[in-house]
Amino acid sequence: MMDLDAIAGTARGGTLYGIGVGPGDVSYLTLRAAALVRQVDVIAFFAKRGLQGNARGIVDPLMGPHREELRLEYPVTNEIPPEDPSYRQQISRFYEESAEALSLLLRQGKSVGLLAEGDPFFYGSFMHIWRRLDKVFPIEVVPGVTGMSGCWTRANAPITWGDDILSVLPGTMGEAQLTRRLADTDAAVIMKVGRNFARAKEALIATGMAERAIYVERATMVGEVVTPLCQKLDDSAPYFSLILAPGRGRRP
Ligand SMILES: C[S@@+](CC[C@H](N)C(=O)[O-])C[C@H]1O[C@@H](n2cnc3c(N)ncnc32)[C@H](O)[C@@H]1O
């Protein structure tokens, strides 16, 4: 039997690692992700102003003392709508400066692990850094268990059966568009629910999917909530929430 550390491999200097840290529970990190979190010279992570950073919080149990860290703090998050030119300008400058700060470390020959909630290539901020540094420095992306996968596991709800079509929809879409997409799918995941909860619920009611829909908040984390949508009495939802509408396909 191979040793787990040998399977997980090592970190190389001058390389950027996009490390998927999964949905919240540290035990869901892959062997490679956990090894890199412990080995890289610098742990980099995104954080909202004044908060610890979700991905950084997830890996906390793996972080020993005296680690070099690079905190990349968003100048804005949801104070300004993403369509606003000022949002685009500020966030684009932020990614440029973050890529520059990471480049400096990589040029010094350090290995840098940039943490990403869930999977780095699935609606992740990491992708904006990857776009700027790919082909400039060696980059390795370590896949992670997605948040939605953590949600349907905790909800004990298989999401697709047989040939079910699954649609992953951002809750930020308008209600008419959301309704149209839901009407044309067998199973759905509505992400980024937050302040869009009421609109998402209306679209699910309009398409007859509300009865089987499940609301999940902070899956696999402290404070997890899993509830049938019809039993959720208020319209408030935090950032880490989504709605599942499981498929009903072939079940031989
Ligand atoms: C910007 S996306 C990041 C997705 C992430 N890269 C992934 O692979 O899941 C953030 C959205 O993912 C969903 N999400 C991620 N993790 C979650 C969790 N543990 N519980 C509930 N929703 C989660 C929420 O809808 C949240 O608004």
The ligand as a Tripos MOL2 file, in Angstrom:
@<TRIPOS>MOLECULE
LIG
   27    29     1     0     0
SMALL
NO_CHARGES

@<TRIPOS>ATOM
      1 C1        -18.8860   32.5050   -6.0890 C.3       1 LIG1
      2 S1        -19.6980   30.9650   -5.9020 S.3       1 LIG1
      3 C2        -18.3150   29.9280   -5.5750 C.3       1 LIG1
      4 C3        -18.5570   28.5010   -5.9280 C.3       1 LIG1
      5 C4        -17.4270   27.5780   -5.5400 C.3       1 LIG1
      6 N1        -16.2400   27.8190   -6.3300 N.3       1 LIG1
      7 C5        -17.8410   26.1140   -5.6700 C.2       1 LIG1
      8 O1        -17.1300   25.3230   -6.3280 O.co2     1 LIG1
      9 O2        -18.8710   25.7580   -5.1060 O.co2     1 LIG1
     10 C6        -20.4310   31.1060   -4.3150 C.3       1 LIG1
     11 C7        -21.7960   30.4450   -4.2410 C.3       1 LIG1
     12 O3        -21.6460   29.0410   -4.1080 O.3       1 LIG1
     13 C8        -22.6770   28.5090   -3.2830 C.3       1 LIG1
     14 N2        -22.0310   27.7550   -2.1770 N.ar      1 LIG1
     15 C9        -20.7230   27.4230   -2.1300 C.ar      1 LIG1
     16 N3        -20.4750   26.6760   -1.0340 N.ar      1 LIG1
     17 C10       -21.6490   26.5210   -0.3870 C.ar      1 LIG1
     18 C11       -22.0280   25.8590    0.8160 C.ar      1 LIG1
     19 N4        -21.1310   25.2220    1.5590 N.pl3     1 LIG1
     20 N5        -23.3240   25.9160    1.1950 N.ar      1 LIG1
     21 C12       -24.2330   26.5780    0.4400 C.ar      1 LIG1
     22 N6        -23.9270   27.2400   -0.6970 N.ar      1 LIG1
     23 C13       -22.6460   27.2120   -1.1070 C.ar      1 LIG1
     24 C14       -23.5230   29.6820   -2.8070 C.3       1 LIG1
     25 O4        -24.6440   29.7780   -3.6570 O.3       1 LIG1
     26 C15       -22.5920   30.8620   -3.0050 C.3       1 LIG1
     27 O5        -23.2970   32.0590   -3.2220 O.3       1 LIG1
@<TRIPOS>BOND
     1     1     2 1
     2     2     3 1
     3     2    10 1
     4     3     4 1
     5     4     5 1
     6     5     6 1
     7     5     7 1
     8     7     8 2
     9     7     9 1
    10    10    11 1
    11    11    12 1
    12    11    26 1
    13    12    13 1
    14    13    14 1
    15    13    24 1
    16    14    15 ar
    17    14    23 ar
    18    15    16 ar
    19    16    17 ar
    20    17    18 ar
    21    17    23 ar
    22    18    19 1
    23    18    20 ar
    24    20    21 ar
    25    21    22 ar
    26    22    23 ar
    27    24    25 1
    28    24    26 1
    29    26    27 1
@<TRIPOS>SUBSTRUCTURE
     1 LIG1         1 GROUP 0 **** ****
